[in-house]
Structures are given as structure tokens and as C-alpha cells.
């Protein structure tokens, strides 16, 4: 059985994540390195655990979360699909069971809002955890905040928390935004596609997705 620590400590995985992030830095994209991979990994497992999934499914969520952006080493365009092919090859070579390879590969291939769908529990948890990682520290160049809406939206977020309310059947992304840096409308301009995908992911688990910004429920 392939464990998460083996994936995390793999020299190949380290190289793919590091180089992929360097590629995104060159085209002035937000951080997609080890902090993002680890946060998404932990949050995906946390979601699955809270919803009652078994330990192995939670670990597959961690693995998918850690690997989900390795396709950036190829190109940002279609990085979910290239990342899925890389994930398939990597996990197969490491000796993971084919059924588990299929689950993780599908999750990685279905995390980008342009082509994604929550095809399994790991994919749904990955979508929610990935889209919930909005934070100031992902902005590389604060000097670009005033002229780049993507940097501005991330930089404006002071706190972001993804919460699962089992009894109310709600998955909520709660944000605290500095509206002097970025008005709420700009957040919607950039993230509406992501929030629509989060709604589909929540529905996979039988939950309603809600977005709460500065104390106000918006979706």
C-alpha cells in the first residue's frame, strides 16, 4: 500500500511541484508550490474524515491534494489533464493498486473549473479544498496588486475557512475580505466559475454550498 509520506518524500514529486511553481512564477501566477499542495492535501482529508469516509479514502484525498497541480510542470493550460497523466504514471510505477490509481488520477484530472466534475468522493473533496485556498500569502509581488485583479482578489483575503456543518447539510466557504483592496464584486468576477464547481462538489456529498463574505451569506 502506497502511503502519503512516500508521495511527499518522492524526489520526482518534489521536482514536479517545485519546477511547476517556477513556471507559474515566470508567467506571474500566484503561488502553487509546497504550501498550496500541503494545505489542499490536509483540507481534502479533513473534509472526507468529517463526512465519515474511511481512513484509506482520506489518505487518497491527501495524495490527490498533494499531486493535483504537478501538471504545471508541462503548462498551465490543461494542467489538470497533463497532471492526471503524470499521476497515473507515477503511482503505477510506485506500485499502487490500479483501483486506487484510478481514483486519484480521476480526482487530479477533475479539479480545474474549465473541465472538472466531482466524479468521486476524492475529486469532490479536492475541488472544495483547492478552491478554498484563497489567501494573501499566495501573492508573489505585492507591487502588482493594484493592477492585477487575480493578485488583488487573493491579497484582499485576510482569512479563509472551509467549514462543513453536518447537521445543516452545508459546506461553507467563509471569507474575510479587505474591501478597500478589492470590492466583493471583483471576487465574483474572478471566482464565480470556481464557486459553481464548489456547489457541484458539495452536492456530491448531499450538501448545499454557501459562500459567506464579511459575515454575509451570498450563495
C-alpha positions in Angstrom: 0.0 0.0 0.0 1.4 3.4 -1.0 1.3 5.9 1.8 1.1 9.6 1.7 4.6 10.1 3.2 6.1 8.1 0.3 4.5 10.6 -2.1 5.5 13.6 -0.1 9.1 12.4 0.1 9.4 11.4 -3.5 12.2 13.2 -5.3 10.2 13.2 -8.5 7.2 14.8 -6.9 9.3 17.4 -5.2 10.9 18.3 -8.6 7.5 18.4 -10.4 5.9 20.7 -7.7 9.0 23.0 -7.5 9.5 23.3 -11.2 5.8 23.7 -11.9 5.7 26.6 -9.4 8.8 28.2 -11.0 7.0 28.0 -14.4 4.0 29.8 -12.9 6.2 32.4 -11.3 7.6 33.1 -14.8 4.2 33.9 -16.1 3.3 35.9 -12.9 0.8 33.4 -11.5 0.1 33.0 -7.8 1.9 30.5 -5.6 1.3 26.9 -6.4 4.2 25.3 -4.5 4.5 23.1 -1.4 2.4 25.4 0.9 -0.6 25.1 -1.5 -0.1 21.4 -2.1 0.1 20.7 1.7 -2.9 22.8 2.5 -5.1 21.3 -0.1 -3.9 17.8 0.9 -4.7 18.3 4.5 -8.1 20.0 3.8 -9.2 17.3 1.4 -8.5 14.6 4.0 -10.2 16.7 6.7 -13.4 17.0 4.6 -13.5 13.3 3.9 -12.9 12.4 7.5 -15.6 14.8 8.8 -18.1 13.2 6.3 -17.4 9.7 7.6 -15.1 8.2 4.9 -12.7 5.5 5.9 -9.0 6.2 6.6 -7.7 5.0 3.3 -10.1 7.2 1.3 -8.9 10.1 3.5 -5.3 9.2 2.6 -6.1 9.1 -1.1 -7.6 12.5 -0.6 -4.3 13.6 0.8 -2.4 12.1 -2.1 -4.6 13.7 -4.7 -4.4 17.0 -2.9 -0.6 16.9 -2.9 -0.3 15.9 -6.5 -3.1 17.9 -8.1 -1.0 20.7 -9.6 2.0 18.7 -10.9 0.8 19.3 -14.4 2.0 22.9 -14.2 5.5 21.5 -15.0 4.1 20.9 -18.5 1.9 24.0 -19.0 -0.7 25.9 -17.1 -3.2 25.3 -19.9 -4.8 21.9 -19.4 -2.7 21.3 -16.3 -5.3 19.1 -14.8 -5.2 16.7 -17.7 -1.4 16.6 -18.0 -1.2 16.3 -14.2 -3.6 13.3 -14.3 -1.4 11.5 -16.9 1.7 12.2 -14.8 -0.1 11.0 -11.6 -1.2 7.8 -13.4 2.4 7.0 -14.5 3.9 8.0 -11.1 1.5 6.0 -8.9 1.6 3.0 -11.2 5.4 3.0 -11.2 5.4 3.2 -7.4 3.1 0.1 -7.2 -0.2 1.5 -6.1 -3.2 -0.7 -6.6 -4.9 0.0 -10.0 -8.3 0.9 -8.4 -6.6 3.5 -6.2 -4.6 4.8 -9.1 -7.9 5.3 -11.0 -9.5 7.2 -8.1 -6.6 9.6 -7.6 -6.0 10.1 -11.3 -9.6 11.0 -11.9 -9.6 13.4 -9.0 -6.5 15.2 -10.3 -8.0 15.3 -13.8 -11.2 16.8 -12.5 -10.0 19.7 -10.3 -9.9 22.6 -12.7 -13.1 24.5 -13.2 -12.9 24.5 -17.0 -13.3 20.8 -17.3 -13.9 19.4 -13.8 -16.7 17.4 -12.3 -16.9 15.7 -8.9 -16.7 12.2 -10.3 -15.8 10.6 -6.9 -15.5 11.5 -3.3 -11.8 12.2 -3.5 -12.4 14.5 -6.5 -15.2 16.4 -4.7 -13.1 16.9 -1.6 -10.2 18.0 -3.8 -12.3 20.6 -5.6 -13.6 22.1 -2.3 -10.1 22.2 -0.7 -8.4 23.6 -3.8 -10.9 26.4 -4.4 -10.9 27.2 -0.7 -7.2 28.0 -0.6 -7.5 31.8 -1.2 -5.0 33.8 0.9 -2.8 36.8 0.9 0.4 34.8 1.1 -0.1 33.3 -2.4 0.6 36.7 -3.9 4.2 36.8 -5.0 4.6 40.5 -5.9 2.6 43.0 -3.8 3.5 45.7 -6.2 1.2 44.2 -8.8 -1.9 44.1 -6.5 -3.3 47.4 -7.8 -3.0 46.4 -11.5 -3.8 42.7 -11.4 -7.2 41.5 -10.4 -6.1 37.9 -9.6 -3.4 39.2 -7.2 -5.8 41.8 -5.8 -8.5 39.2 -5.0 -6.1 36.9 -3.2 -4.3 39.7 -1.4 -7.6 41.1 -0.1 -8.5 37.9 1.7 -7.4 38.2 5.3 -9.0 34.8 6.4 -10.5 31.9 4.6 -12.1 28.9 6.2 -14.0 26.0 4.7 -16.5 24.6 7.1 -18.7 21.5 7.0 -21.9 21.7 9.0 -23.1 18.1 9.1 -26.5 18.7 10.8 -27.4 21.5 8.5 -26.0 19.8 5.4 -24.0 22.8 4.4 -20.4 23.3 3.1 -19.5 26.9 3.7 -16.5 28.9 2.4 -16.2 31.8 4.8 -14.0 34.7 3.8 -12.9 37.9 5.5 -12.0 40.4 2.8 -10.5 43.9 3.0 -12.9 45.7 0.6 -10.6 48.7 0.4 -8.2 46.4 -1.5 -10.8 44.5 -3.5 -14.6 45.1 -3.7 -16.8 42.0 -3.3 -17.9 42.3 -6.9 -14.3 41.7 -8.2 -14.2 38.5 -6.2 -17.3 37.3 -8.0 -15.9 38.4 -11.3 -12.9 36.1 -10.9 -14.3 33.2 -8.8 -17.9 32.6 -10.0 -16.8 29.6 -12.1 -15.0 28.2 -9.1 -17.9 28.7 -6.8 -20.2 26.9 -9.2 -17.9 24.0 -9.2 -17.8 24.0 -5.4 -21.6 23.8 -5.5 -21.4 20.7 -7.6 -18.8 19.2 -5.3 -20.9 19.9 -2.2 -23.9 18.3 -3.9 -21.9 15.1 -4.4 -21.9 14.8 -0.6 -25.5 15.8 -0.3 -24.6 19.2 1.0 -25.6 22.8 0.0 -22.7 25.1 -0.8 -22.7 28.6 0.7 -20.3 31.5 0.4 -20.0 33.9 3.3 -18.1 37.1 2.9 -17.6 39.5 5.8 -20.4 37.9 7.7 -22.9 38.0 4.9 -24.2 34.8 3.2 -24.1 35.3 -0.5 -24.8 31.9 -2.1 
